[in-house]
Amino acid sequence: MAAEKNDPVKIFVTGVNGHIGNNIVRDLLENGYAVKGSVRSLSDPKKVDHVRKHAIDLNCENRLELVEGDILDADPWSELLRGCDSLFHTATIYSNTDDGQLIIETAIRGTVHLLTAAKEAGIKRVIYTSSIAAVGNTPKGREKTEADWQTDRFSPYTIAKTDSEKRAWQLAEKLELDLRVINPGAVLGGNFIQPTPSVEFFPEIINGKIPMAPKIPIPIVHVKDVAIAHRRAFEVDEAEGRFILAPHKNLTFADLCKTTRKLYPESKATKIAIPRVMMPLVIFFDWVSGMKSGKRMMTRKRAKSLFKGDSNLSSDKATRILGIKWESLESCITDSVEQFKIISK
């Protein structure tokens, strides 16, 4: 049953401990919503303390409820969702190095469990967090839109995001759900506890551990804008389909390093870009590093797929329909760097 007339609208958010999830919580609370959020463990301070702090800071602890749930389990979700007005499904494993099968299985099974539970709980409108990994970066030289789909299957994460989003659309049609999908680029910005692959390289950039930067395409968006886009996708009745969030486009990782150096001239961020012909060296050193750590960041297959395309994606639909006024690239970078200073204390 939805909220009573005088009650705030209640949104259920999965994965509220994550970078996107906890920023969604803050944005919803700031805009008068009640939030019921799920984490895998309520006893882990790293999963709950920073989320609860948003409600404490905003003096609205009565509008935030945290519950425990694993999206790989089907059982508890319909009951947990009951009484909520919408589901924002953000929970997934965002990693390029973890168990590939687990990444894929979590994304797909979680999608099936949560969307099925939403139908059972009487929720009609669902906001689903996908990624530009499901949109793709090809063909090169043409602006990619919401009509494009990823065709390469170069990493478990790419497979997971593409297949799980397609599954979500199939389920939405079958279950008659009003599904709206958010496809963010590389999400930068603050309010993270566990750095994601989109931001984890900043300490290495600042400390000069990346002497030369590869020209890998990287479209960028601020996490605040990602949070706002989720809320607006729920609020705007005319919103439908997918929404690409990649306002800072036609950029590469080398451009990101150069801009970081401009913003932090005292840092050791490199201004030197690696010529593409030298990428085999990057792959080789990653292989050597992977022999020690057991994790590979840049395989030959991944590099080939990334360089096949570019970061030219259109965010026009989100600008026009959701009314997003995008944070600057400089804000994306400085908020990320400053957050590392906070969590390193």
Secondary structure, 3 states (H helix, E strand, C coil): CCCCCCCCCEEEEECCCCHHHHHHHHHHHHCCCEEEEEECCCCCHHHHHHHHHHHHHCCCHHHEEEEECCCCCCCCHHHHHCCCCEEEECCCCCCCCCCHHHHHHHHHHHHHHHHHHHHHCCCCEEEEECCHHHCCCCCCCCCECCCCCCCCCCCHHHHHHHHHHHHHHHHHHHHCCEEEEEEECEEECCCCCCCCCCCCCHHHHHCCCCCCEECCECCEEEHHHHHHHHHHHHHCCCCCEEEEECCECCCEHHHHHHHHHHHCCCCCCCCCEECHHHHHHHHHHHHHHHHHHCCCCCCHHHHHHHHHCCCCECCHHHHHHHCCCCCCHHHHHHHHHHHHHHHCC
